[in-house]
Amino acid sequence: MQVGVIGLGRMGGNITRRLMAGGHRCVVYDRDPAAVAKLAQDGAAGARDLPDLVSQLHTPRAVWVMLPAGEPTDATVTTLGELMGSADTVIDGGNTFYRDDIRRAKALWPRGVTYIDVGTSGGVWGLERGYCMMVGGDPAAVARIDPILATLAPGVGQISRTRRPVGSDPRTEQGYIHAGPVGAGHFVKMVHNGIEYGLMQAYAEGFDILQNKASEALPEDERYDLNLTDIAEVWRRGSVISSWLLDLTAQALAGDERLAGYTGAVDDSGEGRWTIDAAIEEAVPVNVLSAALFARFRSREAHTFGEKLLSAMRFGFGGHVEPAAEG
């Protein structure tokens, strides 16, 4: 299948490479010509601007947008709506607020352009592992881009299979779902990221307790100089709290148990805030998720070992660089 990809950063570039490895033909554009040239060397067709990208695609066109949420995506989708026509599809794979999806879909509808939102999880490891995707949009439109989604998804892999009811959607086991109408995909991904905040915070606080057990403020016979690297490693094997985040924690600690390369200033993507807003609207108590978000706010003022571990995990799965380190 032919597909356009706009935004060739950490995830957009690897999404393109995984699609090409799966036999799809990609036309790519990024405001950085060097990023376009790099993907062109790998086999993609480069475009000099959005009109050029659209002109190189056969109808019905499909364009995957992988840009920061807000104005960059808004402007790009608006321009694509002016360039594309009936039966064409715009796919937003970034971390967009789900209400923006609904607004954009309504704006594109009069031109016959279909809008699909894809909440995409996988970070910088997606090229190798595949991407977990939560999709929102018209069922027929989602079915048309299924070859793209199937290629990007991780597949069943080595994960033990759940005993699911007869007739269950087979796409779920492959690593992607059609969550519902426009906006539903990004809504599910939003809550996913809110949960991610809570899980990361729990690991960070737990390891902070372990690290501080050697404190001179404690009675001498109650002080333990614990090997955090070994603890993280043993918890990966047979423990009920094993996870990919723990894998990344073990890797970070093995590289430097003191985490000297991290300040502990932890940014937030916005989706944690949106999740809390949704919880307030629905009157759902989210004690853990809200505390995890507020912990990130506080981390920008004073930094604990646990916050350094949060930074290390964010860098591990997504290549996220601390705000202070970005200058």
C-alpha positions as CSV (number, residue, x, y, z in Angstrom):
1,M,0.0,0.0,0.0
2,Q,1.2,3.5,-0.7
3,V,1.2,6.0,2.2
4,G,2.5,9.5,2.9
5,V,4.2,10.2,6.2
6,I,4.6,13.7,7.5
7,G,7.0,14.2,10.5
8,L,10.1,12.1,10.5
9,G,11.3,12.5,14.1
10,R,12.0,9.6,16.6
11,M,8.7,7.8,15.9
12,G,7.8,9.1,12.5
13,G,11.1,8.0,11.0
14,N,10.8,4.5,12.5
15,I,7.2,4.2,11.5
16,T,8.3,4.9,7.9
17,R,11.1,2.3,8.1
18,R,8.8,-0.4,9.5
19,L,6.2,0.3,6.8
20,M,8.8,0.0,4.1
21,A,10.2,-3.2,5.6
22,G,6.7,-4.5,5.3
23,G,6.5,-3.8,1.6
24,H,4.6,-0.4,1.7
25,R,5.7,2.5,-0.6
26,C,6.2,5.6,1.4
27,V,6.3,9.3,0.3
28,V,7.8,11.4,3.1
29,Y,8.0,15.0,4.2
30,D,9.6,16.9,7.1
31,R,10.4,20.6,7.5
32,D,14.0,19.3,7.9
33,P,15.4,18.4,4.5
34,A,18.1,16.3,6.1
35,A,15.4,14.0,7.6
36,V,13.8,13.6,4.2
37,A,17.1,12.8,2.6
38,K,17.9,10.2,5.2
39,L,14.6,8.3,4.6
40,A,15.1,8.7,0.9
41,Q,18.4,6.8,1.2
42,D,16.4,4.0,2.9
43,G,14.0,3.8,0.0
44,A,11.3,6.4,0.6
45,A,10.2,8.9,-2.0
46,G,11.0,12.4,-0.7
47,A,8.7,15.4,-1.0
48,R,9.8,19.0,-0.9
49,D,6.5,20.3,0.5
50,L,2.9,19.1,1.3
51,P,1.6,19.7,-2.3
52,D,4.4,17.7,-3.7
53,L,3.7,14.9,-1.2
54,V,0.0,14.8,-2.1
55,S,0.8,14.9,-5.8
56,Q,3.0,11.8,-5.6
57,L,0.2,9.7,-4.0
58,H,-2.3,7.7,-5.9
59,T,-6.0,8.1,-5.1
60,P,-7.5,7.1,-2.7
61,R,-4.6,8.7,-0.7
62,A,-3.6,7.9,2.8
63,V,-1.4,10.3,4.8
64,W,0.0,9.6,8.2
65,V,0.7,12.7,10.3
66,M,3.2,12.3,13.1
67,L,3.7,15.8,14.6
68,P,3.5,17.4,18.0
69,A,0.0,17.9,19.2
70,G,-1.7,21.3,18.8
71,E,-0.8,24.0,16.2
72,P,1.7,21.9,14.1
73,T,-0.8,19.1,13.6
74,D,-3.7,21.5,13.2
75,A,-2.0,23.5,10.5
76,T,-0.9,20.4,8.6
77,V,-4.3,18.7,8.7
78,T,-5.9,22.0,7.5
79,T,-3.5,22.2,4.5
80,L,-4.0,18.5,3.7
81,G,-7.8,19.0,3.7
82,E,-7.3,21.7,1.1
83,L,-5.1,19.5,-1.1
84,M,-6.9,16.2,-0.8
85,G,-10.3,15.0,-2.0
86,S,-13.1,12.5,-1.8
87,A,-12.2,9.1,-0.4
88,D,-8.7,10.3,0.8
89,T,-7.7,9.7,4.4
90,V,-5.8,11.8,6.9
91,I,-4.4,9.7,9.8
92,D,-3.1,11.5,13.0
93,G,-0.8,9.2,14.8
94,G,0.5,11.8,17.3
95,N,-0.7,12.5,20.9
96,T,-3.6,14.7,19.9
97,F,-6.4,15.8,22.3
98,Y,-9.4,13.7,21.3
99,R,-11.7,16.8,21.0
100,D,-9.4,18.2,18.4
101,D,-9.9,15.0,16.4
102,I,-13.7,15.5,16.5
103,R,-13.3,19.1,15.3
104,R,-10.9,18.2,12.5
105,A,-13.1,15.4,11.3
106,K,-16.1,17.7,11.0
107,A,-14.0,20.2,9.1
108,L,-12.7,17.7,6.6
109,W,-16.1,15.9,6.0
110,P,-17.6,18.4,3.5
111,R,-14.6,17.7,1.2
112,G,-15.1,14.0,1.5
113,V,-11.8,13.5,3.3
114,T,-11.9,11.0,6.1
115,Y,-10.1,11.5,9.4
116,I,-8.7,8.7,11.5
117,D,-7.0,9.1,14.9
118,V,-4.4,6.5,16.0
119,G,-3.1,6.6,19.5
120,T,0.4,5.1,19.0
121,S,2.5,3.6,21.8
122,G,5.9,2.0,21.3
123,G,8.4,4.9,21.6
124,V,11.8,4.6,20.0
125,W,11.6,0.8,20.2
126,G,8.7,0.6,17.8
127,L,10.8,-0.2,14.7
128,E,11.9,-3.5,16.3
129,R,9.0,-4.3,18.6
130,G,6.1,-2.8,16.7
131,Y,3.5,-0.3,17.9
132,C,0.4,-0.8,20.0
133,M,-2.3,1.2,18.4
134,M,-5.7,2.5,19.5
135,V,-7.8,3.6,16.5
136,G,-10.8,5.9,16.2
137,G,-12.8,6.5,13.0
138,D,-15.4,5.3,10.6
139,P,-15.2,1.5,10.4
140,A,-15.0,1.4,6.6
141,A,-12.2,4.0,6.6
142,V,-10.3,2.1,9.3
143,A,-10.7,-1.2,7.3
144,R,-9.1,0.6,4.2
145,I,-5.9,1.3,6.1
146,D,-5.8,-2.1,7.8
147,P,-2.7,-3.1,5.8
148,I,-0.8,-0.2,7.3
149,L,-2.0,-1.0,10.9
150,A,-1.2,-4.7,10.5
151,T,2.3,-3.9,9.4
152,L,3.0,-1.5,12.3
153,A,1.5,-3.7,15.0
154,P,3.7,-6.1,17.0
155,G,1.7,-9.2,16.3
156,V,1.0,-12.0,18.8
157,G,4.7,-12.6,19.6
158,Q,5.7,-14.6,22.6
159,I,3.0,-13.2,24.9
160,S,0.7,-15.9,26.3
161,R,-2.7,-15.9,24.7
162,T,-5.8,-14.9,26.7
163,R,-8.9,-17.2,26.6
164,R,-11.1,-14.8,24.7
165,P,-14.8,-15.3,23.7
166,V,-15.5,-16.8,20.3
167,G,-15.9,-14.1,17.7
168,S,-13.6,-11.6,19.5
169,D,-11.9,-9.1,17.2
170,P,-8.6,-10.8,16.0
171,R,-6.9,-7.4,15.6
172,T,-6.6,-7.0,19.4
173,E,-4.2,-9.9,19.8
174,Q,-2.1,-8.4,17.0
175,G,-1.7,-5.2,19.0
176,Y,-4.3,-2.8,17.6
177,I,-8.0,-2.1,18.1
178,H,-10.7,-0.1,16.5
179,A,-11.8,1.7,19.7
180,G,-14.8,3.5,18.3
181,P,-15.7,6.7,16.3
182,V,-13.4,9.6,15.7
183,G,-11.5,10.6,18.9
184,A,-11.9,7.3,20.6
185,G,-8.4,6.1,19.7
186,H,-6.7,9.2,21.2
187,F,-9.0,9.1,24.2
188,V,-7.9,5.5,25.0
189,K,-4.3,6.5,24.4
190,M,-4.7,9.5,26.7
191,V,-5.8,7.3,29.6
192,H,-3.0,4.8,28.7
193,N,-0.5,7.6,29.2
194,G,-2.2,8.7,32.5
195,I,-1.7,5.1,33.7
196,E,1.8,5.2,32.5
197,Y,2.5,8.2,34.8
198,G,1.2,6.2,37.8
199,L,3.2,3.1,37.1
200,M,6.4,5.1,36.6
201,Q,5.8,7.0,39.8
202,A,5.3,3.8,41.8
203,Y,8.6,2.4,40.5
204,A,10.4,5.7,41.2
205,E,9.1,6.0,44.7
206,G,9.8,2.4,45.5
207,F,13.5,2.6,44.4
208,D,13.8,5.9,46.2
209,I,12.9,4.1,49.5
210,L,15.4,1.3,48.7
211,Q,18.1,3.9,47.9
212,N,17.6,5.8,51.1
213,K,17.7,2.8,53.4
214,A,21.4,3.6,53.8
215,S,20.6,7.0,55.2
216,E,22.6,8.1,58.3
217,A,19.3,9.3,59.8
218,L,18.4,5.7,60.4
219,P,19.7,3.5,63.3
220,E,23.0,2.0,62.3
221,D,21.7,-1.6,62.6
222,E,18.8,-0.8,60.3
223,R,20.8,0.7,57.5
224,Y,21.1,-1.4,54.3
225,D,23.4,-0.6,51.4
226,L,21.2,-2.2,48.8
227,N,22.3,-3.1,45.3
228,L,19.5,-1.4,43.2
229,T,20.8,-2.9,40.0
230,D,20.5,-6.4,41.3
231,I,17.1,-5.7,42.8
232,A,15.7,-4.4,39.5
233,E,17.1,-7.4,37.7
234,V,15.7,-10.0,40.1
235,W,12.3,-8.3,40.0
236,R,12.2,-8.8,36.3
237,R,12.3,-12.5,36.7
238,G,9.1,-14.1,38.1
239,S,8.0,-11.0,40.1
240,V,4.3,-9.8,39.9
241,I,5.6,-6.3,39.2
242,S,7.7,-7.2,36.2
243,S,7.0,-5.0,33.1
244,W,8.8,-3.3,30.2
245,L,9.2,-0.2,32.4
246,L,11.0,-2.4,35.0
247,D,13.2,-3.7,32.1
248,L,14.1,-0.1,31.2
249,T,14.8,0.6,34.9
250,A,17.1,-2.3,35.2
251,Q,19.0,-1.2,32.1
252,A,19.3,2.4,33.3
253,L,20.6,1.3,36.7
254,A,23.1,-1.2,35.2
255,G,24.5,1.7,33.2
256,D,24.9,3.9,36.3
257,E,23.3,3.0,39.6
258,R,23.7,6.6,40.8
259,L,21.9,8.0,37.6
260,A,24.4,10.8,37.5
261,G,23.4,11.6,33.9
262,Y,19.9,12.7,35.0
263,T,18.8,15.8,37.0
264,G,15.4,14.4,37.8
265,A,13.4,17.2,36.1
266,V,10.5,15.3,34.6
267,D,8.4,16.8,31.8
268,D,4.8,15.8,31.0
269,S,3.4,15.4,27.6
270,G,0.0,16.9,28.3
271,E,-1.9,13.6,28.2
272,G,-1.6,13.2,31.9
273,R,-3.4,16.5,32.4
274,W,-6.1,15.6,29.9
275,T,-6.7,12.3,31.7
276,I,-7.2,14.2,35.0
277,D,-9.6,16.6,33.3
278,A,-11.6,13.7,31.9
279,A,-11.7,12.1,35.4
280,I,-13.1,15.4,36.8
281,E,-15.8,15.6,34.1
282,E,-16.8,12.0,34.8
283,A,-16.5,12.3,38.6
284,V,-14.0,9.4,38.7
285,P,-11.5,9.4,41.6
286,V,-8.0,9.1,40.3
287,N,-5.8,9.5,43.4
288,V,-2.7,7.7,42.0
289,L,-2.8,9.3,38.5
290,S,-3.3,12.9,39.8
291,A,-0.5,12.4,42.4
292,A,1.8,11.2,39.7
293,L,1.1,14.3,37.6
294,F,1.7,16.6,40.5
295,A,4.9,14.8,41.3
296,R,6.2,15.7,37.8
297,F,5.3,19.4,38.5
298,R,7.3,19.3,41.8
299,S,10.2,17.6,40.2
300,R,11.1,20.8,38.3
301,E,11.9,22.5,41.6
302,A,13.8,19.9,43.6
303,H,15.0,16.5,42.5
304,T,15.1,13.1,44.3
305,F,16.7,9.9,43.2
306,G,13.2,8.7,42.3
307,E,12.8,11.6,39.9
308,K,16.1,10.7,38.3
309,L,14.7,7.2,37.8
310,L,11.6,8.7,36.1
311,S,13.8,10.6,33.8
312,A,15.8,7.5,33.0
313,M,12.6,5.5,32.2
314,R,11.2,8.3,29.9
315,F,14.5,8.4,28.1
316,G,14.6,4.6,27.8
317,F,11.2,4.1,26.2
318,G,10.8,7.3,24.2
319,G,14.1,9.1,24.0
320,H,12.7,12.0,26.0
321,V,15.4,14.4,27.0
322,E,15.0,16.4,30.3
323,P,13.9,20.0,29.8
324,A,17.0,21.3,31.6
325,A,19.3,19.2,29.3
326,E,17.6,20.7,26.2
327,G,18.8,24.1,27.1
